[in-house]
Amino acid sequence: MMMTVQSSNHATVKERPVTTLEQQKTKPEGRKDPWGPLLEKVGKTQDRAAYHSLFEHFAPQIKYYAISNGMANHAEELVQEVFISIWRRSCLYDWRKAAASTWIFTIARNQRIDMLRKMQRSSAEMAIETEDLWQIPGDNEDEPVTSLHRLMSERRIRESLSLLPEEQITVIAKVYMEHKSHQMVADELQIPLGTVKSRVRLALNKLKVILQDQNV
Amino acid sequence: MTRHHPDSLTLMEFSAGNLSEPHALCIRLHLDQCSHCRSRVETLDSLGAVMMDQQPKVSVADTSFEQLLARIDSAPVEQPTPVARTPRLSPLQKLLGDDINDLPWKRQLGDVSVLDITEKFPGQSERVVLQKLVAGGKAPAHTHRGSETTIVLQGAFADQKGVFNQWDFVVLNEQDEHKPVAVGCEDCITLSVLSAPLKLTGTFTRMLNPFIR
């Protein structure tokens, strides 16, 4: 049965008229995650060229992330820790569970949290590890695969973000990049907390990230 | 399946890594049991990745990559070897052991017992308490100062807003006066993060006021 299905699909692709292919090409690029295969190479064969490409692309992002989070003095250190973690964990990376950039974002976030926690206390005081609270996608083996949803959502977010008003993006950027609570963002921009929250909700609705705050 | 979920703004602060540890714990415990909210958080994590990508970039030190390789070469244990994925202990087990019924509970008013676990979260400004209401028992009416984030760890309770089952998530504030009743045949145990102590509203119970020190 499987064989039949596969070969007929294959035939359809081959027979598809050129115009259809052209139309598909006009859709924004991103059907495929360019970084996923590199991450898999690192995981499977410890490919250093692939690792270097990932470093070239993501290290400057992570360094900015550290600086904007008020860790300018530890920015290089955070980059190092994140990439060591990427190297060690790459064998667990599963493209079906997360786009590579999402996976790397969660590692950067966790290393930032971890570094701050360790500065504040001794490890003996930490009954719960950072990753007990903030998980990396794919760590939980039992988690069902939701690949289509994931890859689509990252592409959709990228596309929709460019359509959002600046004021909404600013608020989201402060939450993600500057480690600020909604209240702190309100204080800084000197606008009411309610305004901050409504900007975030508007943005999330437009991004179709979250529609269901009601009980389900 | 839980029915009361964290709102998207709270999940966003979780995804951004901005919540305090006790709050993050409440969210984690809910996520572990709620695929709906897990998928919301996954999407928010992707938003984080896109935000990071669209922000300015800062060049790393010239020697940064070499340092990384040197570190990898000097520590063979850091080679990517498949980490054995043993079933991980839930953060709750790590924190409280296997049986939350068997803890040094402090009996308060009639049906209520409490256990303050704030000291397990050093450096936090919030109070973290477990509360237990015996099956069928009633808690005295009370409001909340500031906000109280609660997750149900066992059993269920009901108040005028509805029934809250295991792993349901609820945030109460100054406006919410409630008088919870444990429903079902199990004791109801909740984990609450309090930004300020609760305030009892009954005239008699105010004197006993177990939650205000």
Interface residues (C-beta under 8 A of the other chain):
Chain A: V42 G43 Q46 R48 H52 F55 A59 P60 Q61 I62 K63 Y64 Y65 I67 S68 A75 E76 V79 Q80 F83 I84 W87 R88 R89 S90 C91 L92 A98 A99 S101 T102 I104 F105 T106 A108 R109 N110 R112 I113 Q120 R121 E125 A127 I128 D132 L133 W134 Q135 P137 D139 E141 E143 P144 T146 H149 R150 S153 E154 I157 R158 L161 I172 A173 V175 Y176 M177 H179 K180 S181 H182 K197 V200 R201 L204 L207 V209 I210 Q212 D213 N215 V216
Chain B: R3 H4 H5 D7 S8 L9 L11 M12 E13 F14 S15 A16 G17 N18 E21 A24 L25 R28 S35 H36 R38 S39 R40 E42 T43 L44 D45 S46 L47 G48 A49 V50 M51 M52 D53 Q54 Q55 P56 K57 V58 S59 V60 A61 S64 F65 Q67 L68 L69 R71 I72 E78 Q79 P80 T81 P82 V83 R85 R88 P91 K94 L95 K120 P122 G123
